[in-house]
Amino acid sequence: MRIGILGAGNMAEALGTQWTRAGHQVMVSGRDPAKPRALAERLGPSARSGTFAEAAEFGDVVLVAVLHSAVTGVLTAAGAETGTLRGKVLIDCTNAVVPDRFALDLPAGASMAEQIADQAVGAHVVKAFNACNESVWRLTPPVFDGRPLIVPLCGDDAEAIAIVRSLVTDIGCEPADGGPLERASLLEATTAFMIGLWFRGVDAQAMLPPQKYGTSA
């Protein structure tokens, strides 16, 4: 599969490394050509670098992997408003979390995923990979106490979800149906809440009981 990555930072490197190892072709991108070029060299012969527009054109799947404050400008540079991403699977792994407050830098009820869908004309947006730090995505595989990491996915297009599910399993994780894209706001808010707990020294995973206790009999 051809995967374009909008960005050349830590998330781009972590997921790009996993996907090139799984046999996918990857193009990383950035405003300064030197950074994505260096990253592509680290990723190996199945990776290349280019501009945001080139990565958007290259990928059957495109990953948005930049700071949330840069997303609008990067999508514009990629030609999102003019339909360059039409029909493509567009993965959003961003978190609009305000440092120190651990709250979302968004209007109430809004999500980054839905904002991206509004801007990226015709793209099939899937929210995924946002609930963990980039260091987790570097693990081979991300397994904790013998249990593979679950990656929730939110999206409206069944074919797009199926493709992202395959990319999740490629890195040794288990995909989970998180519902339609409108539920991405809940996933993003949950992530912000968990990040706040982790920074306070609380094991956020321990706040959830086993699944059998999660629903009434």
C-alpha positions in Angstrom: 0.0 0.0 0.0 1.1 3.6 -0.7 1.0 5.7 2.4 1.5 9.5 2.3 2.4 11.1 5.7 1.8 14.8 6.2 4.6 15.5 8.7 8.1 14.3 9.5 8.1 14.4 13.3 7.9 11.7 16.0 4.5 10.3 15.0 5.5 10.2 11.3 8.7 8.4 12.2 7.1 5.9 14.6 4.2 4.8 12.4 6.2 5.2 9.2 8.9 2.8 10.6 6.2 0.2 11.4 4.5 0.4 8.1 7.7 0.3 6.0 8.7 -2.8 8.0 5.3 -4.3 7.1 6.1 -3.8 3.4 4.2 -0.6 2.6 5.6 2.3 0.5 5.8 5.5 2.5 6.3 9.2 1.6 6.9 11.6 4.4 6.6 15.4 3.9 7.2 18.8 5.4 7.8 22.5 4.7 11.5 22.2 5.0 12.7 19.5 2.6 15.7 18.6 4.7 13.7 17.1 7.6 11.5 14.7 5.6 14.5 13.8 3.4 16.5 12.8 6.5 13.5 10.8 7.9 13.0 8.9 4.6 16.7 7.9 4.6 16.2 6.5 8.2 13.1 4.6 7.1 14.9 2.9 4.3 14.6 2.2 0.6 10.8 1.8 0.5 10.4 5.4 1.8 10.8 8.7 0.0 10.1 12.4 0.8 8.3 15.2 -0.8 6.0 18.2 -0.2 2.7 18.0 1.5 1.0 18.1 -1.9 3.2 15.3 -3.2 2.5 13.1 -0.2 -1.2 13.7 -0.6 -1.1 12.7 -4.2 1.2 9.7 -3.5 -0.8 8.0 -0.9 -3.8 5.7 -1.2 -3.9 6.3 2.5 -2.8 9.7 4.0 -1.8 10.2 7.7 -2.1 13.6 9.2 0.8 13.7 11.7 1.4 17.3 12.7 0.6 19.5 15.7 -3.1 20.3 15.8 -2.3 24.0 15.5 -0.6 23.3 12.1 -3.3 21.0 10.6 -5.3 23.6 8.8 -2.3 25.1 7.1 -0.8 21.7 6.2 -4.1 20.5 4.7 -4.3 23.7 2.6 -0.7 23.1 1.4 -1.7 19.6 0.5 -4.6 20.9 -1.6 -7.4 19.5 0.6 -9.9 22.2 -0.2 -9.4 21.6 -4.0 -10.1 17.8 -3.7 -6.6 16.3 -3.8 -7.6 13.9 -1.0 -11.0 13.0 -2.6 -11.7 9.3 -2.3 -8.6 8.7 -0.2 -8.4 7.3 3.4 -7.3 10.2 5.6 -6.1 9.1 9.1 -6.2 11.7 11.8 -3.9 10.9 14.8 -3.9 14.5 16.2 -4.8 15.7 19.6 -5.8 19.3 20.3 -4.8 19.2 23.9 -3.8 22.4 25.8 -0.6 21.8 27.7 -0.8 21.9 31.5 -4.6 22.2 31.4 -5.1 18.9 29.5 -8.3 20.2 28.0 -9.3 20.3 24.3 -8.5 23.4 22.4 -11.8 23.1 20.5 -15.3 24.3 20.7 -17.6 22.2 23.0 -18.6 19.0 21.2 -16.2 19.5 18.3 -13.4 17.2 17.2 -10.3 17.6 15.1 -11.4 14.6 13.0 -14.6 16.4 12.0 -12.8 19.6 11.3 -10.4 17.8 9.1 -13.3 16.1 7.3 -14.9 19.5 6.6 -11.7 20.8 5.1 -10.5 17.7 3.2 -13.1 17.6 0.4 -14.3 14.1 -0.4 -11.8 12.3 1.9 -12.8 9.4 4.1 -11.5 10.4 7.5 -10.8 7.9 10.2 -9.7 8.8 13.7 -7.0 6.5 14.9 -3.6 6.2 16.7 -4.3 9.3 18.8 -4.6 7.7 22.3 -0.9 6.8 22.7 2.4 8.6 22.8 4.6 8.1 19.8 6.9 5.9 22.0 4.2 3.3 22.1 4.0 3.1 18.3 7.7 2.3 18.2 7.3 -0.9 20.2 7.5 -4.1 18.1 4.8 -5.0 18.8 2.9 -2.8 21.3 1.9 -5.6 23.8 1.5 -5.0 27.5 1.3 -7.9 30.0 0.7 -10.3 27.1 -2.2 -8.3 25.7 -2.0 -6.5 22.3 -2.9 -2.8 22.4 -6.4 -2.0 21.3 -6.7 0.9 18.8 -10.2 2.4 18.5 -11.3 3.6 15.1 -14.0 6.2 14.4 -15.2 6.8 10.8 -18.2 6.8 8.5 -16.9 4.8 5.5 -16.7 1.0 5.9 -14.0 0.5 3.3 -11.8 3.1 4.9 -12.3 1.6 8.3 -11.3 -1.8 6.8 -8.1 -0.4 5.4 -7.1 1.3 8.7 -7.9 -1.9 10.5 -5.3 -3.7 8.4 -2.7 -1.0 9.2 -3.4 -1.5 12.9 -2.9 -5.2 12.7 0.3 -4.7 10.6 1.9 -3.2 13.7 0.7 -5.9 16.1 -2.3 -4.1 17.6 -6.0 -5.0 17.6 -8.5 -2.6 16.0 -11.8 -1.8 17.7 -14.9 -0.3 16.3 -15.4 3.1 17.9 -18.5 4.0 15.9 -19.1 6.8 13.3 -16.9 9.9 13.0 -19.2 11.9 15.3 -17.9 9.8 18.1 -14.3 11.0 17.5 -15.0 13.9 19.9 -15.5 11.4 22.7 -12.3 9.6 21.8 -10.4 12.9 21.7 -11.8 14.0 25.0 -11.0 10.7 26.6 -7.4 10.9 25.4 -7.1 14.4 26.9 -8.4 13.2 30.2 -6.1 10.2 30.2 -3.1 12.3 29.4 -3.9 14.5 32.4 -4.0 11.5 34.7 -0.7 10.2 33.3 1.0 13.5 33.9 -0.3 13.5 37.5 1.3 10.1 38.0 -1.9 8.1 37.8 -2.1 4.8 35.9 -5.1 5.7 33.6 -5.5 2.1 32.5 -6.4 1.1 36.0 -9.5 3.2 36.1 -11.3 0.7 33.8 -12.7 -2.6 35.0 -12.5 -5.8 32.9 -15.0 -5.9 30.1 -17.3 -8.3 31.9 -18.0 -5.7 34.5 -18.5 -2.9 32.0 -22.1 -3.8 31.2 -25.1 -4.9 33.2 -26.1 -8.5 33.2 
